[in-house]
Amino acid sequence: MFREKYQLKNYNWFLLLAVVITCSFGVVFINSADSSYTKKQLVGVIVCLGILLFLSFVNYNFICGLSNVLYGINILMLLIVRFAGVGVNGSRRWLNLGFTRLQPSEFSKIIMIIFVAMYIQEHMEDFNEFKTLAKLAGLCAVPLFLILAEPDLSTTLDITIILLAVIFVGGLSGKLIRRCLIIFVPLFALFIWYIQTPNQVLLKDYQVTRIMSFINPSEYADTTAYQQGNSVMAIGSGQLYGKGINNNTLSDAGISVTDTGLVSEQQTDFIFSVVGEEFGFIGCTILIALLSFIVLQCFIIAARAKNMSGRLIAVGVGALIGVQSFINIGVATQLLPNTGLPLPFISYGLTSLLSLTAGIGIVINIGLQRHY
C-alpha cells in the first residue's frame, strides 16, 4: 500500500491548494447562511483534508484492487438505509450514527467510479460487446435502483451522468453512442408527455411538479418556483461586488434574502445564492474559476495516468465535481429544475465533503504515478 516510491516534484500542490481554498470559502459561506453549522463544517473540513493527504500517498492500485469489496459495502449501506435509515420529508437517505448522519449515496459516487473504472480495465478487449455492457449495466443498476427508491432521483441522475462520462472515455463505440441517442431523444420526449398524464407511476408528484415548474415557471411562480425565484433575486441583489460578508443592512432591493429566510436550505442546495448576494458577480466568477481549475487538474492528471483505471478514476472525479457544480449553480440561477444536489466543497454536508476529498486524494496519487 505504501511501498511505492514517489517523487514529490510530481505532487499536485496546485490541486491541493485549490481544494483547501475552496473548502475554506465554503466555511465562510455556510457561516453566512446559518452560523449554527459553522463549527461542524470547520471540523469536517480539517478531518477530510487530513484524509485527503493520507489517501494521496496510498497507492491507488491498492484501492482499485478492493473495488469489488467496496461495491459490496456500497450495496450493504444502501440496503441498511432502505430498511433502517433516517426518514426526513418523506425520504429515507441517511444513517444515524449518533454524533452525525451519513448519506451512503454520496459514497456511492466515488465507489461506483472506482468500480466501473476497474471493470472497464478488466474488459478492455471486449468492452463494446453486448454481453460486457449488459453485465456492467446490471451491476450499476443495483445501487442506482436503491438510491432511486429512497427516493433520490437527482442523485440517481447525477451518478448516471458521471458513470456515462467514465464509460465514454473508457472507449465506448461511437456507433453505439449514435444508436443510443436515436433511441433516447424520442423516449425522453415521450417521458415528458407521460409524466403529465393522470395516474402516471414513474415519478412522485413533487418530482413531476419540479420538472414542470422548470418547463413552465410562470405557472408555478408562487409555489414550486418561488424558492428559485428568490435565489435569483439574492444573486442579482449582490450586483458586481456584493453586499459583504454577513451584511444585514437594508438596500433598495429590500432586506437581505439570507436574513429573511426567503431561500430555505441556503447552507446546502442554495449556497450559491449566498455567494451572489454577499460577494457579487466577482465572487461568483472566482468560485466558478476555482471549481473549473479543480476539474481541469483532474483531467490533466487523467491524461498523464499510467493505466486505464487511473485515467478513468481521474476523469470520473473531475466529472463528479463539474457535473454537480453545473447542476447546483443551474438550480440556484433557475436554469435547471430544482434538485437537492450540493455544491462541491462549498455546501454543508460532511458525507459529501468526505467523498469528494477522498476522490481528490486518490486523483493526486494517480498524478504521483504518472508515466511522464
Secondary structure, DSSP 4 states (H G I P E B T S, - for coil): ---SPP-GGGS-HHHHHHHHHHHHHHHHHHHHH-GGGHHHHHHHHHHHHHHHHHHTTS-HHHHHTTHHHHHHHHHHHHHHHHHHPEEETTEEEEEE-SS-EE-HHHHHHHHHHHHHHHHHHHTSSSTTSHHHHHHHHHHHHHHHHHHHTTT-HHHHHHHHHHHHHHHHHTT--HHHHHHHHHHHHHHHHHHHHHTTSTT--SS-HHHHHHHHHHHSGGGGTTTTTHHHHHHHHHHHHTTTT-S-TT----BTTBS-HHHHT-STTTTTTTHHHHHHHHHHHHHHHHHHHHHHHHHHHHHHHHHH-SSHHHHHHHHHHHHHHHHHHHHHHHHHTTSS----PPPTTTSS-HHHHHHHHHHHHHHHHHHHT---
